[in-house]
Amino acid sequence: MTPPILYDVTSLRNAIKGAGTDEKVLIEILSSRTAQQIKDITAAYRQEFNKNLEEDVTGDTSGHFRRLLVILLQASRQQGVQEGNIETDAQTLFSAGEKNYGTDEDQFITILGNRSAEHLRRVFAAYMKLAGYEMEESVQRETSGGLRDLLLAVVKCARSVPAYFAETLYYSMKGAGTDDQTLIRVMVSRSEVDMLDIRADYRRLFTKSLHSAIQGDTSGDCRKALLLLCGGDVA
């Protein structure tokens, strides 16, 4: 029943406060929300906790991972497609990773953190022609740790936010045990946003319905609530 922005704000605060940082929550929220939503989250965070979200994030993270989080928090992505920069960006990413020994993480962070989703999709297509690899493959090989996870989330969200969340839900229920926190957080936060699209992408990507996956991996009242949020056993 919490307003969506306040739910995000509370999730971020809980991810930061106390011992350790829940990087998964920071990555999921900051890579998937629109620029306006990020601005609203930052304002609501200050109002709710009398703290600066960017300062709290920088105080709890480090290195390239922190730098990309800060760029995302600034919510200043370029608008639209810069036709003249598509090939240049693809070449820069190729030179920063696959082309040479070692990785220039700063170039990955600058381009993936500052370009619009529409522009990045065009860059990814150009990159595939140039490098022979999908952007996700190169990120996997050329980076590591929290930065790799964040870059992958940014790339996947640029391609399709619903597909990103379909995959997030799949892995929350895959294998032994269920990541209940991630499952609940995604189902609640997306239930009135793009759940129908997430359901369709889940079936397309994993050849089963999200409804049946939840049925098989949860139990009791939690299962009943999640199935209602899911809304049915059709794509």
N, C-alpha and C positions, 0 to 999 in steps of 0.2 A: 504493500500500500504506500510505500515511500515514493515520492516523486523521483523519476528516473535520474535526474541530475544529482539529487541528494544521495541516491543509492550509489552512484559512481563515486561521489565525494567520500562517502563513508567507507567504501571498499578500498579506495586509495589510502585513506588515513590509516585504516587497519593494516594495510600492506606495509606501511612505513614505520609506524610507531612500535616501540618495544624492541626486543633483541632480534636482529636479523631483518631482512627485507624480503617480502614476497614478490620477487621479480616478475613472476607469471602474471600477477594482477596488473602491475604497472604496464607491462608489455601489451596485454590484452586490451586495456582501456585506452591507453594513449595512442596505440597504432590504429585503432578502429573508429574512433570518434571523429566527427567533422571538425573543421576549424572553429565554427561557431560553438559547437558543443564543448570543445576544449576551453574556449574563453568563458563559457557559462560555468563550467566545472571549476575553473580557477577562481572565479568571482564567488561562487557558492562555498568553496573551500575556505576562503578568507572569512566569509560571513559566518560560517558554521563553527570554525575552530580558531578564528582570529590569528591565522598563520598564513604564510605565503607558500603555496604548493611547490613552486619552483625551488625555493630555498630548502624546503623539506626534502625534496627529491635529490637535489645536489648534495645535501648533507648526508644522505643515506646511500648514495651510489658513487661510482668512480669511473675514471677512464673514458674510453670511447663510448661505452654504454651510457654513461651519464650525459655525455655531449649530445648524443642523438635524442635522449629523453628530453633534454632542455630545448632542442630545436622543435620537437613535436609540441612541447608545452607552449612555445611561443606562437603557435598556430598561424604562421605567416607563409604558408605554401604559396607558390606562384599560381596564378589563375590560368586556366585554359592550356592550350598547347603552343609551345614556342617551336614552330616548324623548323627554324634555322638551327635549333639546338639538339634536335633528336639524334642525328648521326654523331654529333660532337659528344653528347652525353654517353652514347653507347660506346664510342671509342675510348672515352675517358675511363669508363668502368672496366673495359677490357684491359686497358693499359695498367689500371690500378690493381688488377688481379691476375687473370688467366695468362696475360701476355708475358709478364715478367715474374722473376723469382721474388717472393715476398709479396705483401699486400699493403696497399696504401688505403688504410681504413678511412682516412679523412675524406677521400673522394667518394667512397660508398655512402658515407654519412651525409655529405653535402648534397649529393644528387638525390638520393632516396628520401632524404628528410625535407627537401625544399621544393621539389617539383610536384605538380598536381597529379592526381591518379590517372587522369586522361593522358597527360603527357608521358607518364611513366609506362603506361601500357604500350605506347608507340616506341618508346626507348627499348622496352623488353623485346619487342619484335625485331628491332634493328640489331639488338645485342645478339639474339639467337642466330641471325644470319652471319654476323661477324665472328662470333666465338664458337658457334656450334653447340652451345649449351644454353639451357634455360637459365634465367637469372637466379632462380632458387638453387640450382645445382652449383653455380659459382659461389654464391653466398655460403653454402654448406662447406665447400672446400676451402675457401679463402679466409673465413673468419671462424671464431670460436666463442664459447661461453654465452654470457648474457647478450653481448653485441650480436652474435649470430642469430640468437632467438628473436631479438628485436628487429633486425634487418629482415629476417624471413617473414615476420608478421607484417611489416610495412609493405613488403613486396606482395604478399598474398592479399592484403587488404586493398592494395592498389588494383589488383586484378578483380577481386570480388569479395566484399565484406561478408555476404551470406555464406559463400563457400569457405571462407576462413573460419567462420563460427561453426559450420557443419563439421569441418575437420577437428576443431577444438572439442566439440561435443563427442565426436567419435573416439578421440584419444583419451577423453576423460572416462570412458567406459570400456576401453580396450584392455585386455590382459587381466591379471589377477587383481581383484579389488577395483573399486570405483572411486575416482576423484570427485567426491560429493560436492566439495566447495566450488570447483570449477563448473560442474554440471548444473548446480543450482544457480550460481551467479549468471551464467550465460542464458539459461532458460528464463530466469526472471527478467534480466535486463533487456532481452530481445523479444520477449513475448508479445509486446504491442508495437514492435518496430518492424521486424522483417522475418518473423518466424515462418511464414508460409514459404518465403524464398529459401530459408535455411533448410526447411523440410524437403523441398524439391532438390536442393543441392546435395543433401544427405543421401537421398535415394539414388541420385545420379552417380555420386562418387563411391558409394559403399554398397549399392545394390540391395539395400534393405531400408525399411522405413525407420525414421527417428522414433516413432511411436513404439515399434516392436523392440528396438534397441533399449529404450527406457524400461519397457516391460520386463525385459530379460535381465536387466542389470540393477534394478532397484526393488524395493519392497515396501509394504505397509502404506501408511498415510503419505509418506514422501513420494512414493510411486504414484499414488492417486493424484496428488497435487501437480506433479510434473507432467503427467499425462493430460491433465486439463489444460496446462499451459501450452502443451504441444498442440492440442486441439483436434487430434484425429489421426487415423492410420492411413491417410491418403497423402499423395505427394503435394 
